[in-house]
Amino acid sequence: MADSVIQTVSLSKVYKGELEHKPVTALVDLNLEVQRGEVYAFLGPNGAGKSTTIKLLTRLIFPSTGTITIQGKDIRDRYALDRIGFMPEQPNLYGYLSGREFLDYVGAIFRMSRSVRKERAIELLQLVGLEKGGERAIRGYSRGMTQRLALAQALMNDPDLLILDEPMSNLDPIGRKDVRDIILNLKEEGKTIFFSSHILSDAEMIADRIGILNEGRLVQVGTMSKLVDKQIVSTEVTFEIAPEKLSSIIQKDLTPVQQENRVMVRLSDESQLSELLESVNQSGGKIISVIPQRKSLEEYFIAQLGRN
């Protein structure tokens, strides 16, 4: 398609066996399309073939069969990867360089002028939260700091397409939020982001479309609204009430979770909601929250893997 930034056709990868080991099929007939300007989450269990796919897309390894097109160019074209930013799953950076020096080195590879790469390095260190660590040697970085610097180097050439392999791994909750915000801001700038992840909640928050890979095969592709049923599966109600009045309003099939005067119950049937709210009000209680519970991406993901 004309607006496809990534397109693969019948892409397969078989690793040849060594000595007594048999060949391993890592990827089978992958037909993948990533559209311009979208955030595409590539999900699957360990060993599903996610990293193999990313290595094929970045020409770190070569396919056994099939074709890959990047931004309209065959991946064998020397210019196909010029406008890509890539972040590997396990960044192995030059430990004796400082963060700023490493970004300067990456900018030199892209033939950026010294003044431009200096300005760009300062901008990116601030973006990923390493403005205070930019002068430290990388060998003294924590895993989270290394992950942040790896993201910065992927952005050094201001790419149109970002390919990120597990960008949220090794990050604390604040770091994961920072990366999510960066990805969403890049999308607003019109960039395309293709990332793999095993942190499903992050993918659920930011992805426009999701592809699920299992045992080397793409088993599902779609938007969150298409893949995950938006129907309410239960309703969580939290309220305050005097303990001695609780037994009169809780139905037999409900199991309340109680902490002093605060009670939480989960209703499996939506028809129970109005009756419960009325009983709480009549007993002098106070409703704190009513939260509909919908099926999560994690539940869908586990169900799909079991089905396949």
N, C-alpha and C positions, 0 to 999 in steps of 0.2 A: 504494500500500500504506500501511496505517495507520502503520507504523513507518519510513517513508521520510522522511528529512530533506531530501533533494534528489530531485526527480523531473522529468524532462523527457519530453515526448511529441512525436515527429516534429519536433524542433527543427532549424531550418535558418537559415542566414545567408548572404545574397548581398550583397556590397558592390557598389554601383552604379559603373560605370565613369565616369571623367571624361575629357572631351574625346575623344581618339581611342582611349582604353583601353576594353577590353571589361569587362563585369561579372565579378567574381571570386566563385566559390562557395567559402566558407570552411568551411561545416558542412552536412551532409546528413542529415536524418532521424535526429537523435540521440535515442535512447531510453535514458536514463540513470537509475539508481536508486542512491542512497547511503543506507545504513541507519544508524539511530541508533547512536552509539557506536563506529563503525568508522573505521579509517584507510584511505582510498581513494586510491590513486596513479593519476594520470591521465597516461599516457605517450604519447609520439609524437615523430617527428622534427620538426625545425624546419619551420614552415609547415603542420603537420598540422591546426591548428585549436584547439589547447589554450587559448591566450590568448583567442581569440574566445569559446570556451565560458565561460571564467571571467568575461569582461566581460558576457556575457549573464546569467550567474547573479547578478551583482552590479548589474545594471541600468545599467551604464555605456554599453551599446549595446542595441538592441532587435532582436528576432528578425524575420526575414522571414516565417517560418511556425512553427507549433508553440506549445506551452505549457510554462511552468516553474512548479513548485510548490516553495516553500521552507517546511519545517516545517509542512506542511498548508495553507499560504496561497498563493493565487495571487500571483505576484511583483509584480503590479500593485497589490496591497494595500499601503497605506502602512506597515503594521506588519510586512510580511513580512521585511524586512531588519534589524529592530531588534536581533535577537540573533545577528547575524553579525559575525565579525571578518575583515577582508580585508587581505591583504598583496599588493601589486602586484609584477609581475616586476622593474620598474625604479623603485624608490621615488624620488620627487622631493619631498624634504621641505624645509621652510622653513629655509634655511641660516643665517639670522641668529638663530634661536632656539637655545637649548641643548637637549640631549636631554630634560632634565627639563621645560623650558618647553613643548616640543612635546607631550609626553605630557599635560601639564596642559591644553593647548589641545584635544587630542583628547577628554579627559575632559569638558571644558566643552561640547563639541558633543553629547555624550551626556547632558547635563544632570546630571552628577554634582556633588555638593557640593564645595566647595573642599577641605575636610578629607579627604574620601574620595579625591578624585583625587590629592591630595598623597601620601597613604599608598600608593595604588595605583602611582603613578609610581616611588616609591622601591623598592617590591617588584619591579616589572617590570624596572627597570634592573639590579637585582641578579640577577634570573632570567636575563637575556640577557647578563650579563657586562659591563655598562657602568656599574657603580657608580662607577668612577673617571672616566669620561668624561661623566657626566651633566650636568656644569656647563659643558662645552665647547660652543662654537658648532658646529652640525651641519656648516657649510661646511668645517670642519677635520677632519671624520671621514674615515677610509678607507672604501673600498667595503664591506669586511666589517663595520665598525662601523655604517654606514648600514643594512646588511641586518639587523643585530641590532636596531636601533632600530625598523625597519619591522615586525619581528615583535612587538616590545613594544607598539607602537600597535595592532596587530591584536588584542591581548589586553586592551586597556584597559577595555573594557566587559564583561569576563568573559563572552565569548560562548558560546553552546551549539554553534555551528557555526563552524569556521574554514575559510576558503577561501584557500589560499596558492599563489601563482604563482611557481614556481621558488624556494622558500625556502632552498635550500642553495647557490644560485649566489653567487659572489664570496666564499665562505667557505673558510678553510683547513681541514685535516682536523680540528683541534680544534673549530672553529666548527661544522662539519657534525655532529660527534658531539654537541655541545651541543644543536643544533636537533633532532636525532633523539631525544635524551633528553627534551627538552621536549615533543615531540609524543607520545611514549609516556606521559609523566606526565599529559598532558591527556586522553589516552584513558582512563587509569585513573580520572580524575575524571568519566568519562561523556560527555565531549565528542566531537563528530564532526569529523573532519579530512579535508578534500578538498584534495589538493595535486597540482600538476603538477611534473614534474621530468625532466631529461635525464640525471641521475646515477642510473643504474639500480641500482647497488649499494646506495644509500641506500633506494630504494623496496623493494628485496628484503628489507632488514633490518626494516622497520617496517610495511609495508602488510598489511592484512588481505585486501584485494582490489585487483585491478589491472585497469584498462581501457586498451586500446591503441587509439589513434586514428591513422588514416593517411588522408591526403588528404580530411579532413573526415568520415570515416566511422569508426564504432566497430567495429573488426574482431575484437576479442577482449575478453572479460570473465571474470574468475574469480579464485580464490584461487591463491596460489603453488603449492600442492600439486596443484591442478588443471591449471594452465598449464604448469608446468615438471616434466618427467619426473624423478622421484626415483631412477630406476634409475642404478646406478653405471656410468659410462662408462669410467673408468680408475681405477687405483690407483697412488698415488705412494709409493714406498718409499725411505727414506733410511737408510743404514747406514754403519758404519765398518769398514774392512778394510785389511790390508796391500796395497799396490799390486801386489806380485808375485803375489798370489792372486786378483786380480780377474778375470783372463781365464778362470780355471777355473770360475767360477760364473755368468758373464754369458752368456746365450743369444745366438745369432746375430742374432735379430730385435730385440734390445734395444739402445738407444743410451744408455750411461751418461753422466751429467754428474758429473765428478770434480773435487774440490778437495782436494789432499793425500790424506789417508786417508778422507775423507768422499765417499760416492757417492750419487747419486740416480738412480733409474730409474722410468719410468712404464710400467705394465703395462696393456695393452689388454684382456687376457683374465684374468678373475678366477682361472681354474684355474692360472695361472702363479704365483700368490702363494705357496701352500704350498711349492712346489718351490724358489722363490727363498729363502724364509725358512730352510728346512732347509739349503740350500747355504751360506748365510752363517754359520749356526751351526756347521756342520761344519768350515768353514774358519777358525774362530776369530774371526769378525767379530762386530759388535755392532749390533743393530737400533736405530735412533734413532726412527723414526716410520713409521707406515703410515696414509696418508690417502686415503680414498676420494674420488674426484672425480666430482661430479654436474653435470649440465647447468645452466648459470647462466641467470638472467633475461636477461642480455645476449645470450646465444646464441639463446634463444627469440625475443627481440625482433627480432633481425636476421633470423632465419628467417621470422618472420611478415611483416615488411615486404617481404621478397623474394617471398613467396608471394602477397601482395596487390598 
